Amino acid sequence: MSFKDHFSGHAALYAKYRPDYPPALYEFLASLSTTHDCALDCGQAAIGLARHFV
């Protein structure tokens, strides 16, 4: 089974123009967690949240 790739042709534009969020948002979200030894990969927020989790 194969699938039609609808996204690779737009990856560079997505990376260039995708929204970014302020560090304060990630700090706030991390403050809601009582432990910081793991986190769910939230896609676009994963990099910002990774700074607050092991």
All heavy atoms as TSV, in Angstrom:
chain	resi	resn	atom	element	x	y	z
A	1	MET	N	N	0.848	-1.179	0.000
A	1	MET	CA	C	0.000	0.000	0.000
A	1	MET	C	C	0.891	1.238	0.000
A	1	MET	O	O	1.861	1.318	0.718
A	1	MET	CB	C	-0.902	-0.013	1.233
A	1	MET	CG	C	-1.738	1.223	1.344
A	1	MET	SD	S	-2.526	1.399	2.949
A	1	MET	CE	C	-4.204	1.119	2.553
A	2	SER	N	N	0.583	2.192	-0.805
A	2	SER	CA	C	1.318	3.450	-0.808
A	2	SER	C	C	0.316	4.593	-0.671
A	2	SER	O	O	-0.883	4.408	-0.858
A	2	SER	CB	C	2.125	3.601	-2.091
A	2	SER	OG	O	1.270	3.680	-3.195
A	3	PHE	N	N	0.810	5.728	-0.329
A	3	PHE	CA	C	-0.069	6.887	-0.182
A	3	PHE	C	C	0.459	8.038	-1.016
A	3	PHE	O	O	1.638	8.120	-1.303
A	3	PHE	CB	C	-0.186	7.291	1.291
A	3	PHE	CG	C	1.081	7.878	1.865
A	3	PHE	CD1	C	1.253	9.254	1.894
A	3	PHE	CD2	C	2.090	7.073	2.367
A	3	PHE	CE1	C	2.410	9.810	2.411
A	3	PHE	CE2	C	3.257	7.627	2.886
A	3	PHE	CZ	C	3.412	8.991	2.907
A	4	LYS	N	N	-0.413	8.903	-1.386
A	4	LYS	CA	C	-0.026	10.077	-2.163
A	4	LYS	C	C	0.521	11.130	-1.203
A	4	LYS	O	O	-0.105	11.468	-0.203
A	4	LYS	CB	C	-1.225	10.626	-2.930
A	4	LYS	CG	C	-0.859	11.788	-3.813
A	4	LYS	CD	C	-1.922	12.097	-4.820
A	4	LYS	CE	C	-1.512	13.329	-5.569
A	4	LYS	NZ	N	-1.512	13.206	-6.971
A	5	ASP	N	N	1.694	11.625	-1.501
A	5	ASP	CA	C	2.349	12.620	-0.663
A	5	ASP	C	C	1.839	14.008	-1.039
A	5	ASP	O	O	2.207	14.549	-2.072
A	5	ASP	CB	C	3.856	12.526	-0.840
A	5	ASP	CG	C	4.614	13.501	0.040
A	5	ASP	OD1	O	3.982	14.297	0.757
A	5	ASP	OD2	O	5.846	13.457	0.005
A	6	HIS	N	N	1.019	14.578	-0.181
A	6	HIS	CA	C	0.448	15.903	-0.429
A	6	HIS	C	C	1.226	17.021	0.279
A	6	HIS	O	O	0.873	18.186	0.143
A	6	HIS	CB	C	-1.004	15.958	0.072
A	6	HIS	CG	C	-1.928	15.040	-0.654
A	6	HIS	ND1	N	-2.404	15.295	-1.916
A	6	HIS	CD2	C	-2.447	13.846	-0.286
A	6	HIS	CE1	C	-3.203	14.321	-2.301
A	6	HIS	NE2	N	-3.235	13.420	-1.332
A	7	PHE	N	N	2.247	16.656	1.066
A	7	PHE	CA	C	2.843	17.642	1.960
A	7	PHE	C	C	4.303	17.987	1.690
A	7	PHE	O	O	4.722	19.104	1.977
A	7	PHE	CB	C	2.700	17.168	3.409
A	7	PHE	CG	C	1.275	16.881	3.782
A	7	PHE	CD1	C	0.827	15.575	3.867
A	7	PHE	CD2	C	0.378	17.909	3.998
A	7	PHE	CE1	C	-0.498	15.304	4.184
A	7	PHE	CE2	C	-0.947	17.649	4.310
A	7	PHE	CZ	C	-1.383	16.344	4.400
A	8	SER	N	N	5.095	17.071	1.184
A	8	SER	CA	C	6.531	17.318	1.038
A	8	SER	C	C	6.841	18.540	0.187
A	8	SER	O	O	7.802	19.262	0.466
A	8	SER	CB	C	7.219	16.093	0.443
A	8	SER	OG	O	7.179	15.035	1.362
A	9	GLY	N	N	6.053	18.794	-0.808
A	9	GLY	CA	C	6.284	19.944	-1.670
A	9	GLY	C	C	6.079	21.280	-0.978
A	9	GLY	O	O	6.493	22.319	-1.485
A	10	HIS	N	N	5.474	21.267	0.196
A	10	HIS	CA	C	5.170	22.503	0.929
A	10	HIS	C	C	5.923	22.598	2.249
A	10	HIS	O	O	5.731	23.549	2.999
A	10	HIS	CB	C	3.668	22.601	1.201
A	10	HIS	CG	C	2.834	22.482	-0.026
A	10	HIS	ND1	N	2.718	23.495	-0.946
A	10	HIS	CD2	C	2.106	21.460	-0.511
A	10	HIS	CE1	C	1.938	23.098	-1.938
A	10	HIS	NE2	N	1.563	21.864	-1.695
A	11	ALA	N	N	6.763	21.622	2.545
A	11	ALA	CA	C	7.434	21.568	3.846
A	11	ALA	C	C	8.291	22.802	4.117
A	11	ALA	O	O	8.281	23.336	5.223
A	11	ALA	CB	C	8.268	20.302	3.952
A	12	ALA	N	N	9.043	23.261	3.126
A	12	ALA	CA	C	9.911	24.421	3.338
A	12	ALA	C	C	9.096	25.677	3.637
A	12	ALA	O	O	9.458	26.469	4.517
A	12	ALA	CB	C	10.799	24.647	2.125
A	13	LEU	N	N	7.982	25.859	2.936
A	13	LEU	CA	C	7.131	27.024	3.207
A	13	LEU	C	C	6.488	26.934	4.581
A	13	LEU	O	O	6.389	27.932	5.298
A	13	LEU	CB	C	6.044	27.147	2.135
A	13	LEU	CG	C	6.531	27.607	0.769
A	13	LEU	CD1	C	5.392	27.529	-0.257
A	13	LEU	CD2	C	7.077	29.015	0.850
A	14	TYR	N	N	6.072	25.728	4.967
A	14	TYR	CA	C	5.485	25.553	6.299
A	14	TYR	C	C	6.514	25.897	7.370
A	14	TYR	O	O	6.213	26.627	8.321
A	14	TYR	CB	C	4.978	24.125	6.489
A	14	TYR	CG	C	4.466	23.899	7.882
A	14	TYR	CD1	C	3.221	24.398	8.274
A	14	TYR	CD2	C	5.220	23.219	8.828
A	14	TYR	CE1	C	2.750	24.221	9.565
A	14	TYR	CE2	C	4.753	23.036	10.113
A	14	TYR	CZ	C	3.534	23.536	10.478
A	14	TYR	OH	O	3.074	23.364	11.756
A	15	ALA	N	N	7.722	25.389	7.225
A	15	ALA	CA	C	8.769	25.659	8.211
A	15	ALA	C	C	9.069	27.154	8.298
A	15	ALA	O	O	9.324	27.683	9.378
A	15	ALA	CB	C	10.028	24.879	7.861
A	16	LYS	N	N	9.024	27.831	7.168
A	16	LYS	CA	C	9.330	29.263	7.142
A	16	LYS	C	C	8.232	30.113	7.780
A	16	LYS	O	O	8.509	31.103	8.459
A	16	LYS	CB	C	9.545	29.708	5.696
A	16	LYS	CG	C	9.949	31.155	5.553
A	16	LYS	CD	C	10.228	31.511	4.110
A	16	LYS	CE	C	10.625	32.961	3.955
A	16	LYS	NZ	N	10.936	33.309	2.571
A	17	TYR	N	N	6.976	29.746	7.558
A	17	TYR	CA	C	5.866	30.609	7.969
A	17	TYR	C	C	5.016	30.078	9.123
A	17	TYR	O	O	4.069	30.744	9.521
A	17	TYR	CB	C	4.950	30.881	6.773
A	17	TYR	CG	C	5.629	31.697	5.710
A	17	TYR	CD1	C	6.022	31.125	4.507
A	17	TYR	CD2	C	5.920	33.044	5.913
A	17	TYR	CE1	C	6.660	31.861	3.530
A	17	TYR	CE2	C	6.558	33.793	4.944
A	17	TYR	CZ	C	6.922	33.200	3.752
A	17	TYR	OH	O	7.560	33.934	2.796
A	18	ARG	N	N	5.360	28.922	9.659
A	18	ARG	CA	C	4.518	28.396	10.735
A	18	ARG	C	C	4.586	29.316	11.941
A	18	ARG	O	O	5.602	29.977	12.180
A	18	ARG	CB	C	4.918	26.976	11.101
A	18	ARG	CG	C	6.163	26.867	11.905
A	18	ARG	CD	C	6.435	25.425	12.223
A	18	ARG	NE	N	7.571	25.310	13.108
A	18	ARG	CZ	C	8.065	24.191	13.498
A	18	ARG	NH1	N	7.542	23.059	13.082
A	18	ARG	NH2	N	9.078	24.165	14.314
A	19	PRO	N	N	3.525	29.388	12.706
A	19	PRO	CA	C	3.505	30.303	13.845
A	19	PRO	C	C	4.470	29.847	14.945
A	19	PRO	O	O	4.763	28.664	15.080
A	19	PRO	CB	C	2.055	30.248	14.342
A	19	PRO	CG	C	1.505	28.983	13.812
A	19	PRO	CD	C	2.247	28.673	12.558
A	20	ASP	N	N	4.944	30.796	15.679
A	20	ASP	CA	C	5.796	30.529	16.832
A	20	ASP	C	C	5.125	31.175	18.031
A	20	ASP	O	O	4.359	32.134	17.878
A	20	ASP	CB	C	7.178	31.135	16.591
A	20	ASP	CG	C	8.198	30.636	17.594
A	20	ASP	OD1	O	7.962	29.593	18.237
A	20	ASP	OD2	O	9.247	31.288	17.742
A	21	TYR	N	N	5.407	30.671	19.189
A	21	TYR	CA	C	4.753	31.182	20.389
A	21	TYR	C	C	5.806	31.708	21.345
A	21	TYR	O	O	6.944	31.253	21.355
A	21	TYR	CB	C	3.914	30.085	21.032
A	21	TYR	CG	C	2.865	29.560	20.088
A	21	TYR	CD1	C	3.040	28.358	19.421
A	21	TYR	CD2	C	1.720	30.300	19.834
A	21	TYR	CE1	C	2.085	27.893	18.527
A	21	TYR	CE2	C	0.760	29.845	18.937
A	21	TYR	CZ	C	0.956	28.637	18.295
A	21	TYR	OH	O	0.010	28.186	17.401
A	22	PRO	N	N	5.448	32.660	22.182
A	22	PRO	CA	C	6.426	33.255	23.101
A	22	PRO	C	C	6.856	32.260	24.182
A	22	PRO	O	O	6.067	31.407	24.604
A	22	PRO	CB	C	5.668	34.442	23.703
A	22	PRO	CG	C	4.232	34.118	23.534
A	22	PRO	CD	C	4.130	33.260	22.305
A	23	PRO	N	N	8.103	32.372	24.641
A	23	PRO	CA	C	8.599	31.489	25.698
A	23	PRO	C	C	7.705	31.502	26.940
A	23	PRO	O	O	7.579	30.486	27.628
A	23	PRO	CB	C	9.986	32.044	26.025
A	23	PRO	CG	C	10.416	32.711	24.758
A	23	PRO	CD	C	9.143	33.273	24.161
A	24	ALA	N	N	7.067	32.628	27.228
A	24	ALA	CA	C	6.201	32.711	28.409
A	24	ALA	C	C	5.044	31.708	28.343
A	24	ALA	O	O	4.609	31.197	29.369
A	24	ALA	CB	C	5.657	34.127	28.567
A	25	LEU	N	N	4.567	31.414	27.150
A	25	LEU	CA	C	3.490	30.433	27.019
A	25	LEU	C	C	3.982	29.056	27.432
A	25	LEU	O	O	3.313	28.346	28.179
A	25	LEU	CB	C	2.963	30.392	25.582
A	25	LEU	CG	C	1.937	29.286	25.307
A	25	LEU	CD1	C	0.693	29.467	26.165
A	25	LEU	CD2	C	1.586	29.238	23.843
A	26	TYR	N	N	5.182	28.672	26.981
A	26	TYR	CA	C	5.722	27.370	27.346
A	26	TYR	C	C	6.024	27.297	28.838
A	26	TYR	O	O	5.832	26.255	29.467
A	26	TYR	CB	C	6.973	27.063	26.528
A	26	TYR	CG	C	6.695	27.057	25.045
A	26	TYR	CD1	C	7.329	27.934	24.193
A	26	TYR	CD2	C	5.776	26.177	24.493
A	26	TYR	CE1	C	7.071	27.934	22.836
A	26	TYR	CE2	C	5.502	26.171	23.134
A	26	TYR	CZ	C	6.156	27.048	22.320
A	26	TYR	OH	O	5.887	27.045	20.981
A	27	GLU	N	N	6.504	28.386	29.393
A	27	GLU	CA	C	6.752	28.426	30.835
A	27	GLU	C	C	5.452	28.223	31.601
A	27	GLU	O	O	5.397	27.472	32.581
A	27	GLU	CB	C	7.394	29.749	31.229
A	27	GLU	CG	C	8.802	29.906	30.713
A	27	GLU	CD	C	9.353	31.309	30.887
A	27	GLU	OE1	O	8.769	32.102	31.655
A	27	GLU	OE2	O	10.361	31.609	30.235
A	28	PHE	N	N	4.392	28.880	31.168
A	28	PHE	CA	C	3.093	28.726	31.812
A	28	PHE	C	C	2.595	27.290	31.701
A	28	PHE	O	O	2.166	26.695	32.687
A	28	PHE	CB	C	2.066	29.679	31.199
A	28	PHE	CG	C	0.666	29.399	31.665
A	28	PHE	CD1	C	0.270	29.713	32.957
A	28	PHE	CD2	C	-0.252	28.808	30.821
A	28	PHE	CE1	C	-1.022	29.437	33.399
A	28	PHE	CE2	C	-1.541	28.525	31.247
A	28	PHE	CZ	C	-1.927	28.843	32.538
A	29	LEU	N	N	2.661	26.723	30.497
A	29	LEU	CA	C	2.196	25.351	30.316
A	29	LEU	C	C	2.998	24.375	31.169
A	29	LEU	O	O	2.437	23.469	31.781
A	29	LEU	CB	C	2.278	24.960	28.838
A	29	LEU	CG	C	1.308	25.696	27.914
A	29	LEU	CD1	C	1.607	25.351	26.459
A	29	LEU	CD2	C	-0.133	25.372	28.267
A	30	ALA	N	N	4.307	24.567	31.229
A	30	ALA	CA	C	5.147	23.698	32.055
A	30	ALA	C	C	4.810	23.854	33.535
A	30	ALA	O	O	4.872	22.879	34.291
A	30	ALA	CB	C	6.613	24.001	31.809
A	31	SER	N	N	4.424	25.040	33.935
A	31	SER	CA	C	4.090	25.266	35.350
A	31	SER	C	C	2.832	24.522	35.769
A	31	SER	O	O	2.605	24.304	36.956
A	31	SER	CB	C	3.920	26.765	35.626
A	31	SER	OG	O	2.659	27.240	35.150
A	32	LEU	N	N	2.029	24.109	34.815
A	32	LEU	CA	C	0.801	23.372	35.130
A	32	LEU	C	C	1.069	21.910	35.461
A	32	LEU	O	O	0.206	21.231	36.006
A	32	LEU	CB	C	-0.182	23.452	33.956
A	32	LEU	CG	C	-0.636	24.852	33.571
A	32	LEU	CD1	C	-1.524	24.789	32.332
A	32	LEU	CD2	C	-1.369	25.519	34.724
A	33	SER	N	N	2.253	21.442	35.154
A	33	SER	CA	C	2.611	20.048	35.397
A	33	SER	C	C	3.332	19.924	36.735
A	33	SER	O	O	4.198	20.731	37.065
A	33	SER	CB	C	3.522	19.546	34.280
A	33	SER	OG	O	3.925	18.231	34.539
A	34	THR	N	N	2.992	18.895	37.495
A	34	THR	CA	C	3.649	18.691	38.793
A	34	THR	C	C	4.966	17.941	38.652
A	34	THR	O	O	5.783	17.955	39.556
A	34	THR	CB	C	2.727	17.920	39.754
A	34	THR	OG1	O	2.365	16.674	39.148
A	34	THR	CG2	C	1.474	18.728	40.062
A	35	THR	N	N	5.173	17.250	37.543
A	35	THR	CA	C	6.440	16.562	37.273
A	35	THR	C	C	6.950	16.991	35.906
A	35	THR	O	O	6.180	17.428	35.052
A	35	THR	CB	C	6.269	15.031	37.295
A	35	THR	OG1	O	5.377	14.646	36.250
A	35	THR	CG2	C	5.717	14.557	38.640
A	36	HIS	N	N	8.234	16.874	35.736
A	36	HIS	CA	C	8.838	17.285	34.471
A	36	HIS	C	C	9.761	16.204	33.904
A	36	HIS	O	O	10.711	16.499	33.196
A	36	HIS	CB	C	9.590	18.604	34.639
A	36	HIS	CG	C	8.671	19.745	34.921
A	36	HIS	ND1	N	8.429	20.196	36.184
A	36	HIS	CD2	C	7.902	20.495	34.107
A	36	HIS	CE1	C	7.553	21.196	36.132
A	36	HIS	NE2	N	7.219	21.394	34.881
A	37	ASP	N	N	9.451	14.944	34.221
A	37	ASP	CA	C	10.303	13.859	33.738
A	37	ASP	C	C	9.835	13.288	32.396
A	37	ASP	O	O	10.535	12.481	31.797
A	37	ASP	CB	C	10.411	12.755	34.779
A	37	ASP	CG	C	9.067	12.186	35.193
A	37	ASP	OD1	O	8.041	12.835	34.941
A	37	ASP	OD2	O	9.045	11.084	35.760
A	38	CYS	N	N	8.678	13.696	31.923
A	38	CYS	CA	C	8.217	13.271	30.600
A	38	CYS	C	C	7.153	14.254	30.113
A	38	CYS	O	O	6.579	14.991	30.889
A	38	CYS	CB	C	7.666	11.851	30.619
A	38	CYS	SG	S	6.143	11.660	31.535
A	39	ALA	N	N	6.946	14.249	28.809
A	39	ALA	CA	C	5.949	15.129	28.214
A	39	ALA	C	C	5.416	14.494	26.940
A	39	ALA	O	O	6.109	13.714	26.287
A	39	ALA	CB	C	6.545	16.496	27.891
A	40	LEU	N	N	4.212	14.807	26.597
A	40	LEU	CA	C	3.607	14.364	25.349
A	40	LEU	C	C	4.084	15.285	24.229
A	40	LEU	O	O	4.077	16.504	24.384
A	40	LEU	CB	C	2.081	14.429	25.474
A	40	LEU	CG	C	1.279	14.138	24.224
A	40	LEU	CD1	C	1.467	12.684	23.814
A	40	LEU	CD2	C	-0.185	14.436	24.466
A	41	ASP	N	N	4.515	14.706	23.128
A	41	ASP	CA	C	4.955	15.508	21.986
A	41	ASP	C	C	3.733	16.192	21.397
A	41	ASP	O	O	2.866	15.560	20.825
A	41	ASP	CB	C	5.624	14.615	20.952
A	41	ASP	CG	C	6.145	15.405	19.760
A	41	ASP	OD1	O	5.698	16.544	19.539
A	41	ASP	OD2	O	7.002	14.864	19.055
A	42	CYS	N	N	3.679	17.512	21.519
A	42	CYS	CA	C	2.533	18.293	21.060
A	42	CYS	C	C	2.776	18.882	19.675
A	42	CYS	O	O	2.266	19.944	19.353
A	42	CYS	CB	C	2.240	19.407	22.055
A	42	CYS	SG	S	1.818	18.812	23.676
A	43	GLY	N	N	3.572	18.204	18.883
A	43	GLY	CA	C	3.829	18.682	17.531
A	43	GLY	C	C	4.566	19.997	17.526
A	43	GLY	O	O	5.713	20.078	17.942
A	44	GLN	N	N	3.929	21.014	17.100
A	44	GLN	CA	C	4.505	22.336	16.957
A	44	GLN	C	C	5.028	22.894	18.277
A	44	GLN	O	O	5.955	23.683	18.303
A	44	GLN	CB	C	3.408	23.227	16.403
A	44	GLN	CG	C	3.788	24.572	16.003
A	44	GLN	CD	C	2.644	25.185	15.227
A	44	GLN	OE1	O	1.996	24.545	14.427
A	44	GLN	NE2	N	2.403	26.429	15.466
A	45	ALA	N	N	4.438	22.495	19.394
A	45	ALA	CA	C	4.866	23.003	20.701
A	45	ALA	C	C	5.963	22.151	21.327
A	45	ALA	O	O	6.502	22.515	22.365
A	45	ALA	CB	C	3.669	23.070	21.646
A	46	ALA	N	N	6.328	21.049	20.718
A	46	ALA	CA	C	7.273	20.119	21.319
A	46	ALA	C	C	8.628	20.764	21.621
A	46	ALA	O	O	9.179	20.558	22.695
A	46	ALA	CB	C	7.459	18.899	20.429
A	47	ILE	N	N	9.158	21.531	20.698
A	47	ILE	CA	C	10.475	22.135	20.909
A	47	ILE	C	C	10.426	23.140	22.067
A	47	ILE	O	O	11.301	23.142	22.929
A	47	ILE	CB	C	10.989	22.801	19.625
A	47	ILE	CG1	C	11.255	21.706	18.577
A	47	ILE	CG2	C	12.250	23.621	19.885
A	47	ILE	CD1	C	11.560	22.235	17.199
A	48	GLY	N	N	9.424	23.959	22.091
A	48	GLY	CA	C	9.294	24.943	23.173
A	48	GLY	C	C	9.092	24.296	24.526
A	48	GLY	O	O	9.634	24.757	25.535
A	49	LEU	N	N	8.336	23.208	24.575
A	49	LEU	CA	C	8.091	22.515	25.841
A	49	LEU	C	C	9.283	21.672	26.272
A	49	LEU	O	O	9.513	21.472	27.461
A	49	LEU	CB	C	6.853	21.629	25.726
A	49	LEU	CG	C	5.519	22.363	25.727
A	49	LEU	CD1	C	4.378	21.400	25.440
A	49	LEU	CD2	C	5.291	23.081	27.044
A	50	ALA	N	N	10.064	21.188	25.321
A	50	ALA	CA	C	11.198	20.315	25.650
A	50	ALA	C	C	12.188	20.995	26.580
A	50	ALA	O	O	12.845	20.330	27.380
A	50	ALA	CB	C	11.896	19.871	24.364
A	51	ARG	N	N	12.288	22.282	26.514
A	51	ARG	CA	C	13.217	23.021	27.381
A	51	ARG	C	C	12.838	22.902	28.852
A	51	ARG	O	O	13.645	23.165	29.726
A	51	ARG	CB	C	13.251	24.480	26.965
A	51	ARG	CG	C	13.812	24.691	25.589
A	51	ARG	CD	C	13.853	26.157	25.195
A	51	ARG	NE	N	14.341	26.276	23.840
A	51	ARG	CZ	C	13.573	26.621	22.807
A	51	ARG	NH1	N	12.310	26.925	22.994
A	51	ARG	NH2	N	14.079	26.676	21.595
A	52	HIS	N	N	11.597	22.519	29.116
A	52	HIS	CA	C	11.101	22.461	30.491
A	52	HIS	C	C	10.948	21.040	31.018
A	52	HIS	O	O	10.591	20.843	32.177
A	52	HIS	CB	C	9.750	23.176	30.581
A	52	HIS	CG	C	9.829	24.606	30.171
A	52	HIS	ND1	N	10.278	25.601	31.002
A	52	HIS	CD2	C	9.557	25.212	28.984
A	52	HIS	CE1	C	10.258	26.763	30.366
A	52	HIS	NE2	N	9.825	26.548	29.147
A	53	PHE	N	N	11.188	20.066	30.173
A	53	PHE	CA	C	11.017	18.668	30.557
A	53	PHE	C	C	12.294	17.889	30.260
A	53	PHE	O	O	13.033	18.226	29.339
A	53	PHE	CB	C	9.837	18.038	29.806
A	53	PHE	CG	C	8.519	18.607	30.207
A	53	PHE	CD1	C	8.046	19.766	29.633
A	53	PHE	CD2	C	7.754	17.992	31.196
A	53	PHE	CE1	C	6.818	20.314	30.015
A	53	PHE	CE2	C	6.537	18.534	31.592
A	53	PHE	CZ	C	6.076	19.693	30.985
A	54	VAL	N	N	12.542	16.879	31.066
A	54	VAL	CA	C	13.749	16.042	30.883
A	54	VAL	C	C	13.607	15.203	29.644
A	54	VAL	O	O	12.601	14.692	29.306
A	54	VAL	CB	C	13.960	15.149	32.120
A	54	VAL	CG1	C	15.132	14.222	31.904
A	54	VAL	CG2	C	14.160	15.993	33.350
